Amino acid sequence: MPPRSPPGSHDNNFGVLRLAFASMVIISHVPEQLDGDRHRELLLSLFHTISFGDLAVDSFFLISGYLITLSWRSGHRAMDFLWRRVLRIYPAFLVVSLVGFLAISPLVGARLSDLTPRAVAVDIARLMVLCSIDAPGAFPHMPSSLMNASVWTLRCEFRCYLLVMLLGSVGLLGRRWLILAGTVLLLAGALIPLNRDPPSLLTDIFGWPHVDMRLTGLFLAGASFLLFRDRIPWDARLAALALVAMILLLFTPLAETGVAIFGGYGVFWLATELKSPWLARINNRTDLSYGVYLYAWPIANTIIYFAPKMPLAILILSTFAGSLAMAVFSWVLIEKPALSLKRYSPLRRRAVPQTN
């Protein structure tokens, strides 16, 4: 039985799940930002394979693969599809980068006067390819001096958008068995360790190959759940069994594979089959999850800079509250106005139909 929520419907729980996963990233990152010890993170200390942050990012990519493939199948032309994806990712990313660089960094020890014209040009180029920029001297003597370590996932996310556009344009996105085969190959390839580190310049721009394979595999896994939704039996008992299977695999090197397969089933059952009107209203038409994800790292690092002795629980709550406030700012003043432009493709004069 296919999911009861029709494609494109807002009668689902994707919004609340995205917000929950953004919150999990905060729970995962803040302890490491406080003292640099990643291994005392709760999930990682329990399973030794995956953290709350890893689980959240993996789930984000599963959901993104499902929804972005659904967006392509709604009938957009390639450049209209790309325009919508640019509007969703770039405006909020550019603003959070500039807020961190121009507003926060001078307060936390940065020496912007040391920047050369060449360094500014490099930073602009990095922004264009969704790479973070860091101010010299910011957050001295802290475990991490990075202005925003969370945004590294956006590069892989956008490359997945381009992959969907490419596959869709040549007619391969409709060949679901081929997409499933590609998913299996990518997830299997991500299990093979690298014998040699790639050059740092390449990892700065393109990311780590095995990480990109894993995230792209998860993205295509989400796409596969959409493409095979009419062949998948959706049942609460199967969702419970899938949760158990995923937890068992979290103790093994196949943790990420378990998240892709069994975690994916659970995520999409929760998103489309669990009917709760109040859950469906949370973060659905007003999506704060992207803003929470973007602002959590710089807010936590700033709080730690000024209050290094703050108890961890209060630090996590303060980070979430600050991130949520900035997410409202981002949605109201940046993201929503940018998304209102999606009806107008810069490559065509007429407005395009407005869908998800």
N, C-alpha and C positions, 0 to 999 in steps of 0.2 A: 504494500500500500504506500503510495507516495505521500510526502508530507502534506498536511491539510492546508497549510498556508500557501496560497498561490504565489508564483514568482512575482516579485515586485511589491507584494503586500506588506503593509506595516503591522499586520497581525502576527507578530513574531517577537522573539526575545533577543534578537541580535544586539540591540542597543544596550541592554543591561549586561549582557555577557561581555561586550567590549569594555564597558566601564569597569566591570569586575576584573578583567585581565589587566587593564591599565593600573588598577589599584594593587594587583599582585606584583607588578614591576616595582612599585614603590616599596612594598614589603621586602622585596628581594634586594634592591639596590641600597637602601638607606643604611643597613648595618655595615655593608662594605665601604660606603662613603665615610662612615663614622671613624672606622679604625683600620680599614684596608683588609680585614679578614673576611674573605668571601666564604670560607668553609664553615662558618658558624651560622650561615643562612639555614633556616629550618628545614626546608625540603632537601637541600644538598647534604646537610648533615645526616639526614635520615636515610636517603637512598644512595648518596655518593655518585649520582649520575646526572642529575638534573636539578636545577633550582626553580623557585617560583618564577623568576624572571624568564628562564628558558621556556618553562611551561606556558607562560603568558604569551611570549612572542610566537611560539609555535602555534598556539591557538589563534592568535591574530592572523597569522598567515593562512591557516585553514579557512577561517571566516572570509578573509579577503579573496582567496581563490574562488570560493563559492559565489560571493557577491559580485566580484569583478567579471567573472565569466557570465553570470546572469545579466550584468549590464551590457556586455557585448552582444549577447543573444537577444537583447531587446530591440536590435535593429539599427544601431548607430553605424555610420560610416567611420572609417578608420581615423580620420583626422578629427571628427567630432568626438569620438571616444577618447583620443589622446588629449584633446582640449579639456574635457571633463576631468581627466586624471591629473592634468597639470594644475587645474584650479583647486583640486582637493588637497594636493600635497604641498605645492610650492608656497602659496601665500603665507600660511601659518608657519611653515618652516623658516622662511626668510625673516618673518617678524620675530620669532623666538630667537633666532640667531643674532639679529641686530639688537634686540633687547639685552641679551646676554653680553654681547660685545661692547655696546655703547653705554648701557645703563648700569649693568651689574658689575662688569669687570673693573671699572675705576674704583668701586667701593671695596673690592676684595684684593687690592694690591697690584692690579695690572698697570703696566707702563705703556700706555698707548702712544706716548711721545717717541718711543723707541721704534715704532713701525716705520718702515721705509716704503716708498712708492711701489717697489717690487713686491714687498710682502702684502700690501693692500691688493695689488693685482692678483696675486696668488690666492688670497682669501676670496676674492670675488669669483675667481674661476672655481674654487672649491664649492662655493655656495651653489653655483650653477649645476654641479653634478651631485648635489645633496650631501656634501661632506661638511662636517662641523668645522668651525673656525675657533681658534683659541687665542686669547690675549696674552702677550708675554708678561710673566710675573703674577698672573692671577692665582689665587688660592695657594699661597706659599706655605710649605711645611704641612700640607694636607695629604692624605693618602692618594687623592686624585686631584690634579690641577686642571682636568678637562672641564671646559665650560658646559658641554652637554654630550655625555658619552652615550646617551640613549638613541641619538638620531642615526646611528650607523645602519640601523635596519631599513631606513627609508630608501637607501640606494638599491638594496635588493628588492624591496617592495616595488619601486618604480620600474626596475628591469622586468619584474614579473608582469607588470602592466603591458610593457612593450612586447613581451612574449605572447600574451593573450592577443594583442593586436596583430602580431605576425601570424600566429596560428589561425586566427579567425580570418584574416585577409586571404590566406591561401587555401582556406576550406578545411583545415585539419582539426579545428576545434570541435567540429561536429562528429569527428571519428573518435568516439569515446574509448574504444579499446586501445587505440593508439595513445591517447592521453594517459590512460591507466598504465600502459607499458612504460611510457616515459616517466611516470611517477615512481614506479617500482625501480627503474634504473637509477634515478637520481637519489632515492633514499638508500639504495644499496651502495651507490658510489660514495655517499657521505660517511659510510661506515669504514671506508678504507683510509687508514692514516697516511698523512703526507710524510715522505722521507726527507723532504727539504722544504724550508720555508721559502715562499715566493718573495720577490723583491718588495721592500716596504712601500715603494711608490705605487705598485700595482695593488697592494692590499688596501692602501689608503683610498684608492678610487674604486676598485672593483670588489674589494672584500676578499676574505679567505675562501679559496675554492671549495673546501669541504663544507664550510658554513653556508656558502651560497647554494651548493647542491642540496643541502638539508632544507633550507628555507624554501627554495624553489620547488623541491619535492613536496613539501607540506602545502605550498600554494596549489600545486597541481592535484594534490590529494583532495583539497577542498573543491577544486573544479570537478574532480571525478565524482565526488558525492553529489554534486548538482547534476552532472550528466547522466548518472545512474540512479537518480532518485526514484524513477519509476520502477526500478528493479530491486530496490532495497526494502526489506520488510522493516517497518518502523514500529517498535514495541517497547514499552517501559521495561519489561523484563530483560529484553536484549540490551537495553541501555545500561541496566544494572550489571549485567554480566560483562559488558564492554568495559565498564568502570573497574571492575575487579581485575579483568585481564590486563588493563593498562597499568594498574597499580603493581601487579606482579612483575610486569616487564620493566617497571622503573628500577628494579633491583639489578637489572642486567644491562649489557651493552646495547640492547635493542630498545632502550627507553624511548628514544625519539621515534622509532618505528611504531612502538606501541601507542604513542601520542597521535601519530598520523592516522593509524587505522582505528583503534578502539577509542582513543580520545576523540577522533573526528566523529565517529558515530554518536558518542555521547553529546558532543557540542551541538551537532545538527539536530539531534532529538530534542535537546533542551531548547534550541532556538525555534524549531518549527512545530514540535508536537506537544510540548508542555503548554497548555492553555491557561494563561493567567492574565486577565485584563490589566491588573496593576503592574505586573512585571513588564508587559508589552508597552506600557506608557513610559517606563524609565529609560531615559537617554535614547529615545527612538527618533523622533522628529527633530529634537535638539541634541546633537551628538557632541558630548563633552569629552569623550574618551581620547580623541586625538590631542586635544589641548592638555589634558591631564598627563598624557604620555610625554608630550614635548617639554612641559615646564617642570616636571617633578625633579629631574636631576639638578638643574641650576638652582632651584629653590632649596633643595636639601643641602647642597654644598654651601650655599650662602648662609643658611641657618647654622650649619656646623662651624663655619668660619667665625661667626659672631658669638655663638653659644656652644663651644666644643664640649661642655660638660652636661649638656641637656640629656636627660634620660631617653633611652632608645624609643620607648613607647610614645612619649610625648613628641619626640622628633618625627616619628612616622606620622602621627596624627597631624602635626603642624605642617608637614610636607604635603599631606593629602589635602588639607584645608586650603593651603596656599595655591596648590596646583589646580584645585577645583575653581577657586576664584579667578585665576588666570585663564582657565579653560572657558569660563563664561565670557570673559573679555575677548578671548580669541574667537569664540563662536559668533558672538554678537557683532563684533567690529571687523573681523577679518574673514573667517571661514564662510559664514552665511552670505555676506555681500559678494564674496568671490564666487560662491556657488550659484548666485543669482545670474551670473554671466554665462552659465553653461548653455543657455538657450541660444547664444550667439557665437557661432563658430567664426574665428578670425579669417577663415579661408572661404567663407561663403557669406553672402549678403543677407540671406533670409534666416530667420530663426529656425532652429531645429526643434523637433518635438521634445517636450520636457518629461523625462522619465528618470528613474533612479540611475 
